[in-house]
Amino acid sequence: MLKTLYRSFFVILLCPQLLFGQQVLNIVITQGVDNPVPIAIVPFAWEGFGVLPENVTDVIGSNLRNSGEFRTIEERNMLSTPHEEREVFYRDWSFLGADYLLVGKIMRSSGSNLMQVQYELFDVVRQTRMVGEVISGSESQLRDISHQISDVVYEQITGVRGAFATKILYVTSQRRSETDTDYQLNISDADGGRPQVLLSSREPIMSPTWSPDASQIAYVSFEDRYPRIYIQDLATGNREKITEFPGLNSSPVWSPDGSMMAMVLSMDGNPDIYVMDLRTRELRKVTTHFAIDVEPSWTPDSKSIIYTSEQGGANRPQIYQVDLETGWTERVTFQGVYNSKGSLLQDGNNLIMIHREDTSDSYHLVIQNLERGTIRFLTDTQLDESPTVAPNASMILYASKEGDRGVLNAVSIDGRVKFQLPVDQGDVREPAWSPFLD
């Protein structure tokens, strides 16, 4: 029973070939929409000297293509290269089959080290200018500006807020010998760019999670040889150990309002869900069943907790929900022999989880509509785990296996778009998508 329910918790311990040195996660599209939107992105003009540290045009193009929703017109086929509205001739882009056109230029502010990036987006079919602005920043912020422009373009065309300017956390490992493994907690752009190592250890790191304002993260580290929960400030790097109780200290997750943190503790002998008041550090035990209760997540209103438990018996974990005010507990999932790692979308009606339909060894990412009780499979991989949802609810990032290595995969909420963030060596697991950073 313990091994079954702790499959996602102890995967790092069971698979010690996990982390490695700092490496970039490169997106590889494995499935896109049938008819991606054609968009022309003219190389942004650089009205200055020297070589810029980032190619703004390439970053924007990669973002839009990697979403699976867009197809970019090749530069070699462009009939003209406008950089502002007065230079745009719609017939050139209609001829190439582009529905949308993005142009821009980069300038250095007079008497300043700041850069100014001007961009304009056009609807070629309607022959209208949709949006345009000038964004200022340092050279080191050009990639951030590129993500910001990508978000605007994505939202203008799809109607959904873009999430290219967000971040992801993930855990990696590199096995050095039979008894020696390096573990790292990493942070990167949502596309895998600009990775940074936040923590390195010879002991496992797991369960990274974000505070609602994205200023802090929490995670579990075994650096004291026992699982302990830490909170780390991203701006200063300061760390605080907030639990060191006997037994299991795991699965920290902030409440949506930021005032509390749910976690799993076994200090009373049995793994149960607890809630900590982050201001007073007072603990409240939420579940008291003799079964193992793990993997807490919050409902969007911060009033209830979703968690995994075997309290239904038959050694089959299912998803439950407990009301924090009344203590009322109800079972949420009934289909299949295994359901775990549940989390509600912001609509409060759709549940993301890992599901096993029968007694096979296949674990899939699914979404369940709670009103209708219907389950929709989102993946065809076999060993999915640790799903994390983009803040715009458009994509789900999750860990899976490719051969004997851990990789990160992503799938759109409707299952139409899929991509992978592979690494060259070692394993990568435990992804956590940040909130919006504004």
C-alpha positions in Angstrom: 0.0 0.0 0.0 2.7 2.5 1.0 4.7 1.9 -2.2 1.6 2.3 -4.4 0.5 5.6 -2.9 3.9 7.1 -2.6 4.8 6.4 -6.2 5.0 10.1 -7.0 6.7 11.0 -3.7 9.6 8.6 -3.8 10.3 8.4 -7.5 13.5 10.3 -6.8 14.6 7.7 -4.2 13.5 4.8 -6.4 15.2 6.2 -9.5 18.5 7.6 -8.4 19.7 8.5 -11.9 17.7 11.7 -11.8 19.6 15.1 -11.7 22.6 16.5 -13.6 24.5 19.7 -14.3 22.7 22.8 -15.5 21.2 22.2 -18.9 18.7 23.9 -21.2 15.3 22.3 -21.8 14.7 22.4 -25.5 11.1 22.3 -26.7 10.3 19.8 -29.4 6.8 19.9 -30.8 5.3 16.3 -31.1 1.8 17.3 -32.1 0.2 20.6 -33.1 -3.2 21.7 -34.3 -4.3 20.6 -37.7 -4.5 24.2 -39.1 -2.1 26.4 -37.3 -2.5 30.2 -37.7 -0.1 31.5 -40.4 1.8 34.6 -39.1 4.7 36.5 -40.6 7.2 37.9 -38.2 9.6 40.3 -39.9 13.1 40.3 -38.4 13.1 43.3 -36.1 15.5 46.1 -37.2 18.4 46.9 -34.9 19.1 50.6 -35.2 22.3 50.6 -33.2 25.9 49.2 -33.1 27.2 45.8 -32.2 25.4 42.5 -31.8 22.5 42.2 -29.4 22.7 39.4 -26.8 19.2 38.1 -27.8 17.5 37.8 -31.1 14.1 39.1 -30.3 12.5 37.9 -33.5 13.7 34.3 -33.0 12.4 34.2 -29.4 9.0 35.5 -30.4 8.8 33.1 -33.4 9.9 30.1 -31.2 7.3 31.0 -28.6 4.4 31.1 -31.1 5.5 28.0 -33.0 6.1 26.0 -29.8 2.6 26.8 -28.6 1.4 24.5 -31.5 -1.1 27.2 -32.5 1.0 29.1 -35.1 2.9 28.6 -38.3 5.5 31.2 -39.1 6.2 32.4 -42.6 9.9 31.7 -43.6 12.0 34.9 -43.9 13.4 33.8 -47.3 9.9 33.9 -48.8 9.1 37.5 -47.6 8.5 40.0 -50.4 9.3 43.0 -48.2 10.7 43.7 -44.7 8.7 46.5 -43.1 9.5 47.7 -39.6 6.6 50.1 -39.0 3.1 50.7 -40.2 3.8 53.1 -43.0 6.0 50.4 -44.7 3.4 47.7 -44.6 1.8 46.6 -47.9 -0.9 44.1 -47.1 -0.9 42.5 -50.6 2.6 41.2 -50.0 1.4 39.2 -47.0 -1.9 38.1 -48.5 0.1 36.6 -51.4 2.1 34.6 -48.9 -1.0 33.4 -47.1 -0.3 35.2 -43.8 -3.3 36.0 -41.6 -1.2 38.2 -39.3 1.9 40.3 -39.5 4.3 41.3 -36.7 6.9 44.0 -37.4 9.2 46.0 -35.1 12.6 47.6 -34.4 15.0 48.0 -31.6 16.7 51.3 -30.7 18.9 52.5 -27.9 17.5 55.3 -25.9 19.3 58.6 -26.3 21.7 59.2 -23.5 20.8 56.0 -21.8 21.7 52.3 -21.7 18.1 51.3 -22.0 16.8 49.7 -25.1 13.5 50.5 -26.8 11.6 47.7 -28.6 8.8 49.0 -30.8 6.4 46.4 -32.3 3.1 46.4 -34.2 0.7 43.6 -35.0 -1.5 43.7 -38.1 -4.6 41.7 -39.2 -3.7 41.0 -42.8 -7.2 39.7 -43.8 -8.9 42.8 -42.4 -6.0 45.1 -43.3 -6.0 46.7 -39.8 -3.5 47.4 -37.1 -4.4 45.5 -34.0 -1.9 46.7 -31.4 1.4 48.3 -31.0 3.6 49.8 -28.3 7.2 50.6 -27.3 8.7 48.7 -24.4 11.9 49.8 -22.6 14.4 47.7 -20.8 18.1 46.8 -20.5 19.9 44.5 -22.9 19.7 41.8 -20.3 15.9 42.2 -20.4 15.5 41.7 -24.2 14.4 38.1 -23.6 11.8 39.2 -21.1 10.5 41.8 -23.6 10.4 39.1 -26.3 8.2 37.0 -24.0 6.0 40.0 -23.2 5.4 40.7 -26.9 4.7 37.0 -27.5 2.0 37.1 -24.8 0.4 40.1 -26.4 0.3 38.6 -29.8 -1.0 35.3 -28.5 -3.8 37.0 -26.6 -4.8 39.3 -29.4 -5.2 36.4 -31.8 -6.5 33.6 -29.6 -8.3 35.5 -26.9 -6.4 33.7 -24.2 -3.8 35.4 -22.0 -0.3 34.3 -23.0 2.0 32.5 -20.5 5.4 32.8 -22.3 6.7 35.3 -19.7 6.2 32.8 -16.8 8.8 30.5 -15.2 9.1 26.8 -14.4 10.8 24.9 -11.6 12.1 21.4 -12.1 14.3 18.9 -10.5 17.2 17.2 -12.3 19.6 14.4 -11.3 22.9 13.0 -12.6 24.1 9.7 -11.4 27.9 9.9 -10.8 28.4 6.4 -9.5 26.5 3.5 -7.9 26.4 5.4 -4.6 26.7 9.1 -5.7 24.0 11.2 -7.4 23.9 15.0 -7.9 20.5 16.6 -7.5 19.6 20.2 -8.5 16.5 22.4 -8.2 16.4 24.6 -11.3 14.4 27.6 -12.5 14.0 28.6 -16.2 11.8 30.5 -18.6 8.7 28.7 -19.6 10.4 27.7 -22.8 13.4 26.2 -20.9 15.7 29.2 -21.6 18.0 30.9 -19.1 18.2 28.0 -16.6 19.6 28.7 -13.2 20.4 26.3 -10.4 18.7 27.3 -7.1 19.9 24.4 -5.0 22.5 21.6 -5.5 22.7 18.6 -3.2 23.9 15.0 -2.9 20.6 14.2 -1.4 17.1 14.2 -3.1 15.1 17.4 -3.7 11.4 17.1 -4.4 8.0 18.8 -4.5 8.9 22.3 -5.6 6.0 24.8 -5.5 5.3 28.5 -6.0 3.9 31.1 -3.7 0.8 32.9 -5.3 2.8 36.1 -5.9 5.8 34.1 -7.3 8.2 35.7 -4.9 9.0 32.6 -3.0 9.2 28.8 -3.6 8.9 25.9 -1.2 10.4 22.4 -1.6 11.4 19.3 0.2 15.1 18.6 0.7 16.8 15.6 2.2 20.1 17.5 2.8 19.8 16.7 6.6 19.2 13.1 5.5 15.6 13.4 6.4 12.8 15.1 4.4 12.3 18.7 5.5 10.3 21.5 4.0 12.1 24.8 3.1 10.9 28.1 1.9 13.2 30.2 -0.3 13.0 33.8 -1.3 13.8 34.2 -5.0 15.1 37.7 -4.8 17.5 37.2 -1.9 18.1 33.5 -2.0 17.4 33.3 1.8 16.1 29.9 2.9 14.1 28.9 5.9 13.4 25.4 7.2 9.8 25.4 8.3 9.4 21.8 9.3 11.6 19.2 10.9 9.1 16.8 12.5 9.8 13.1 12.9 9.0 11.1 9.8 7.6 12.5 6.6 7.6 16.2 5.9 6.4 16.6 2.3 4.2 18.1 -0.4 4.1 21.8 0.6 1.6 23.9 -1.3 0.5 27.5 -0.7 -3.2 28.4 -0.5 -4.4 30.6 -3.3 -4.7 33.6 -0.9 -1.1 33.0 0.3 -1.9 32.8 4.0 -1.6 29.1 4.5 0.4 26.1 3.4 -0.9 22.5 3.2 1.6 19.7 3.6 1.9 16.0 4.5 3.3 15.1 7.9 3.6 11.8 9.7 4.7 13.0 13.1 1.8 11.1 14.7 2.8 7.9 12.9 0.5 8.1 9.9 0.8 10.4 6.9 -1.9 13.0 7.2 -2.7 16.4 5.7 -1.9 19.4 7.8 -2.3 23.2 7.2 0.2 25.7 8.5 -0.7 29.3 9.2 2.3 31.0 7.6 2.1 34.0 9.8 2.0 32.2 13.2 3.4 28.9 12.1 0.5 27.2 13.9 -0.4 23.7 12.5 -3.8 22.2 12.1 -4.4 18.5 11.4 -6.9 18.3 8.6 -7.3 14.5 8.0 -7.4 11.9 10.7 -8.3 8.7 8.8 -6.1 5.6 9.5 -5.4 5.4 5.8 -2.4 7.3 4.2 -3.5 10.8 3.1 -1.1 12.6 0.7 -0.7 15.0 -2.3 -2.7 18.0 -1.1 -3.9 20.8 -3.4 -6.2 23.7 -2.8 -9.6 24.6 -4.3 -9.5 28.0 -6.0 -11.4 29.6 -3.0 -8.9 28.4 -0.4 -11.8 26.8 1.5 -11.1 23.1 0.8 -8.3 20.7 0.1 -8.1 18.0 -2.6 -5.9 15.0 -1.6 -5.1 11.4 -2.4 -6.1 8.6 0.0 -6.7 4.9 0.2 -9.4 5.3 2.7 -11.8 3.6 0.3 -9.9 0.4 0.8 -8.8 -2.3 -1.7 -5.4 -0.7 -1.9 -6.6 1.7 -4.6 -5.9 5.4 -4.1 -8.6 7.9 -5.0 -9.2 11.6 -4.8 -11.0 13.2 -1.9 -12.0 16.7 -0.9 -12.2 18.0 2.7 -13.9 21.3 3.7 -11.6 23.1 6.1 -14.4 24.8 8.0 -16.7 21.8 8.6 -14.3 18.9 8.1 -16.8 17.3 5.7 -15.0 14.9 3.5 -16.2 13.4 0.2 -14.8 11.1 -2.4 -14.4 12.8 -5.8 -13.2 10.0 -8.1 -14.7 6.6 -8.7 -13.6 5.5 -12.2 -10.5 3.4 -12.5 -8.3 1.6 -10.0 -5.9 4.5 -9.3 -6.4 8.3 -9.2 -3.8 10.6 -7.7 -2.2 14.1 -7.7 -5.5 15.8 -8.3 -5.8 19.6 -8.8 -8.8 21.7 -9.7 -8.7 24.2 -12.5 -9.8 27.8 -11.8 -13.3 27.0 -13.0 -13.6 24.7 -10.0 -15.3 22.0 -12.1 -12.5 20.3 -13.9 -10.0 18.1 -12.1 -6.5 17.3 -13.5 -5.1 14.0 -12.2 -3.0 10.9 -12.9 -5.3 8.0 -13.7 -4.9 4.2 -14.1 -8.0 2.6 -15.7 -7.3 -1.0 -14.9 -4.6 -3.2 -13.4 -2.0 -2.5 -16.1 1.1 -0.4 -15.3 -0.1 2.6 -17.5 -0.6 5.9 -15.7 -2.1 8.6 -17.8 -2.8 12.3 -17.4 -6.6 12.9 -17.6 -9.1 15.6 -16.9 -12.4 14.9 -15.2 -15.5 17.0 -15.4 -16.9 16.9 -11.8 -20.5 17.8 -12.9 -20.8 15.1 -15.5 -18.2 12.7 -14.0 -16.7 12.1 -17.4 -13.0 11.5 -17.9 -11.0 12.5 -20.9 -7.5 11.1 -21.5 -4.9 13.8 -22.5 -1.8 11.6 -23.0 -0.8 8.3 -24.5 2.4 8.0 -22.5 2.7 5.3 -19.9 4.1 6.6 -16.7 2.8 10.2 -16.3 3.2 12.0 -13.0 3.5 15.5 -11.3 1.1 17.5 -13.5 1.3 21.3 -13.2 -1.0 23.7 -15.0 0.0 26.9 -16.8 -1.5 30.0 -15.2 -3.7 30.6 -18.2 -4.9 27.0 -18.0 -3.9 26.4 -21.7 -1.2 23.8 -21.1 -0.3 21.1 -18.6 3.4 20.2 -18.0 4.1 16.8 -16.5 6.9 14.3 -16.0 7.1 11.1 -17.9 9.5 8.4 -19.0 11.3 8.0 -22.3 13.2 4.8 -22.2 14.9 4.7 -18.8 15.1 8.5 -18.5 12.8 11.1 -17.0 11.6 13.8 -19.3 9.1 16.7 -19.2 6.1 16.7 -21.6 3.3 19.2 -22.1 -0.2 18.9 -23.5 -2.8 21.5 -24.2 -5.9 21.4 -22.0 -7.9 20.1 -25.0 -5.3 17.5 -26.0 -4.6 19.0 -29.4 -1.1 20.3 -28.8 1.8 18.3 -27.4 5.5 19.0 -26.9 8.5 17.7 -25.0 11.3 19.4 -23.1 14.1 16.9 -23.4 17.6 17.1 -21.9 20.8 15.6 -23.2 21.6 13.5 -20.2 20.3 12.6 -16.8 16.7 12.8 -15.7 14.3 15.7 -15.2 11.2 15.6 -13.0 8.9 17.4 -10.6 7.9 20.4 -12.8 6.1 23.4 -11.3 4.7 26.2 -13.4 4.7 29.7 -11.9 1.8 32.0 -11.6 1.7 35.1 -13.8 4.7 37.3 -12.8 3.0 40.7 -12.9 
